[in-house]
Amino acid sequence: MTLRNTWFLITFTCSVLPLLGWEGEPEIVLEGMLKTAVHQCSRRHPDLPEEKWEERQTVLVPDEPIVLSRSLSIGKNQVLTQETILPFILCSFNDEFNSLMGKRVRLHGRCTRPFHFFDEIELHADTVLDIAWLQTPQTKTVFYEPCTTELIGTLYQKTYPGPPNYSNIDDGDIPESLLFLTLTEPVNVALTVIEEDSFNQPVKGVREVQIVFLNENPPDELWSRGITVKGTLFSAHTGHHHRRVLMMANSWEPAVRSTQ
């Protein structure tokens, strides 16, 4: 799929404030196919050759076209109503869900870029669920701390930007190399005790957890073979956390391979 945009400038003046566009950020649930779109970009300078490059973006192609409407008000007077149909929508989500690219999914999220043009709207997904997985009869539910949880999967390491800004290593952020466990089967994570002020939040379809071993890490040669880890789970709540759920692992052992 190739997306082409024509950029133009609209200039308007208004002496009455405030201008009101989007009203709140309601949760949106969409079903469709996750795809990678290629955006062909170009830039022209009067005295230089034309620059061309490609930008890859993640889009959701919904089962049915998305109908969006927006109103613009000046004071108490509504001066503009706009409606458009989108065959796809830009979306972003946690790296936990990267393995779902090319699959039919159910996406739960909110619009995070309420700009002037509909083609700039981006839907940030808090949860992305595999439609095929949702049709399975049972999903294992595990619990947050203080319960001890056992998970099976494979390990890998990835580096993210750390302090001070947690945004870009090239701009001076300290690199943080972290461990993640890709689960053999997705799980749901529930609260052990419902507490009003708890930062732990129930989540569905957890595919990866960020993991910290309290003792030594498993040997590198076991990472891709599969391991069983035991520990306590908690929700992400700092800039160092890059998955919805984390585990403080007390112990591990090689996963038992099926004899079938």
Residue pairs with C-beta under 8 A, 6 or more apart in sequence:
1 35
1 36
1 37
1 38
1 59
1 61
1 88
2 37
2 38
2 39
2 40
3 37
3 38
3 39
3 40
3 57
3 59
4 39
4 40
5 39
5 119
10 116
14 74
16 74
16 75
17 74
19 72
19 73
19 74
20 72
20 73
21 70
21 72
21 114
21 116
22 70
22 111
22 114
25 110
25 111
25 112
25 114
26 110
27 108
27 109
27 110
28 107
28 108
28 109
28 110
28 111
28 123
29 106
29 107
29 108
30 60
30 62
30 66
30 89
30 106
30 107
30 123
31 62
31 63
31 104
31 105
31 106
31 107
31 131
32 60
32 61
32 62
32 63
32 104
32 105
32 107
33 60
33 61
33 102
33 103
33 104
33 105
34 58
34 59
34 60
34 91
34 100
34 101
34 102
34 103
34 105
34 128
35 58
35 59
35 60
35 61
35 88
35 101
35 102
36 56
36 57
36 58
36 59
36 101
37 56
37 57
37 58
37 59
37 88
38 54
38 55
38 56
39 54
39 55
39 56
39 57
40 52
40 54
41 52
41 53
41 54
41 55
42 50
42 51
42 52
42 53
43 50
43 51
44 50
44 51
45 51
57 90
58 90
58 91
58 92
58 93
58 101
59 88
59 89
59 90
59 91
60 88
60 89
60 91
60 105
60 107
60 123
61 87
61 88
62 88
62 89
65 85
65 86
65 87
66 85
66 86
66 87
66 89
67 83
67 84
67 85
67 86
68 83
68 84
68 85
68 86
68 118
68 121
69 81
69 82
69 83
69 84
70 81
70 82
70 83
70 118
71 78
71 80
71 81
71 82
72 78
72 79
72 80
72 81
72 82
73 79
82 118
84 118
86 118
86 121
89 121
89 122
89 123
90 121
90 122
90 123
91 107
91 109
91 122
91 123
91 124
91 125
92 112
92 122
92 123
92 124
92 125
93 107
93 109
93 124
93 125
93 126
93 128
94 125
94 242
94 243
94 244
95 158
95 208
95 242
95 243
96 206
96 207
96 208
96 243
96 244
97 105
97 125
97 128
97 207
99 182
99 207
100 128
100 130
100 207
103 130
103 131
103 132
104 130
104 131
104 132
105 128
105 129
105 130
105 131
106 128
106 129
106 131
106 134
107 123
107 125
107 127
107 128
107 129
108 125
108 126
108 127
108 128
108 129
109 123
109 124
109 125
109 126
109 127
110 123
110 124
110 126
111 121
111 122
111 123
111 124
112 122
112 123
112 124
113 120
113 121
113 122
114 121
115 121
127 203
127 204
127 205
128 205
129 204
129 205
130 186
130 205
133 139
133 186
133 205
139 185
139 186
139 187
139 188
139 204
139 205
140 185
140 187
140 188
141 187
141 188
141 189
141 190
142 149
142 151
142 187
142 188
142 189
142 190
142 233
143 149
143 189
143 190
143 191
143 192
143 233
144 189
144 190
144 191
144 192
144 200
144 232
144 233
144 234
144 235
145 192
145 200
145 232
145 233
145 234
146 192
146 232
147 192
147 232
147 233
148 230
148 231
148 232
148 250
149 230
149 231
149 232
149 233
149 247
150 228
150 229
150 230
151 181
151 183
151 187
151 209
151 228
151 229
151 247
152 183
152 184
152 185
152 226
152 227
152 228
152 229
152 255
153 181
153 182
153 183
153 184
153 208
153 226
153 227
153 229
154 181
154 182
154 223
154 224
154 225
154 226
154 227
155 179
155 180
155 181
155 182
155 211
155 218
155 222
155 223
155 224
155 227
156 179
156 180
156 182
156 223
156 224
157 177
157 178
157 179
157 180
158 177
158 178
158 180
158 242
159 169
159 175
159 176
159 177
159 178
160 166
160 175
160 176
160 178
160 242
161 167
161 168
161 169
161 173
161 174
161 175
161 176
162 173
162 174
162 175
162 176
162 239
162 240
163 173
163 174
163 239
164 172
164 173
164 174
165 171
165 172
165 173
166 173
166 239
166 240
167 173
169 175
176 240
178 210
178 240
178 242
179 210
179 211
179 212
179 213
179 217
180 208
180 209
180 210
180 211
180 242
180 243
181 208
181 209
181 211
181 227
181 229
181 247
182 207
182 208
183 206
183 207
183 208
183 209
184 226
184 255
186 205
186 206
186 207
187 206
188 202
188 203
188 204
188 205
188 206
189 202
189 203
189 206
189 233
189 245
190 202
191 198
191 200
191 201
191 202
199 234
199 235
199 237
200 233
200 234
200 235
201 235
203 235
203 244
203 245
206 244
206 245
208 243
209 233
209 243
209 245
209 246
209 247
210 236
210 241
210 242
210 243
210 245
210 246
210 247
211 229
211 231
211 246
211 247
211 249
212 246
212 247
212 248
212 249
213 249
213 252
214 231
214 248
214 249
214 250
215 250
215 251
218 227
218 252
222 254
225 254
225 255
226 254
226 255
226 257
227 252
227 253
227 254
227 255
228 252
228 253
228 254
228 255
228 256
229 247
229 249
229 251
229 252
230 249
230 250
230 251
230 252
231 247
231 248
231 249
231 250
231 251
232 247
232 248
232 250
233 245
233 246
233 247
234 245
234 246
234 248
235 244
235 245
235 246
236 242
236 243
236 244
236 245
236 246
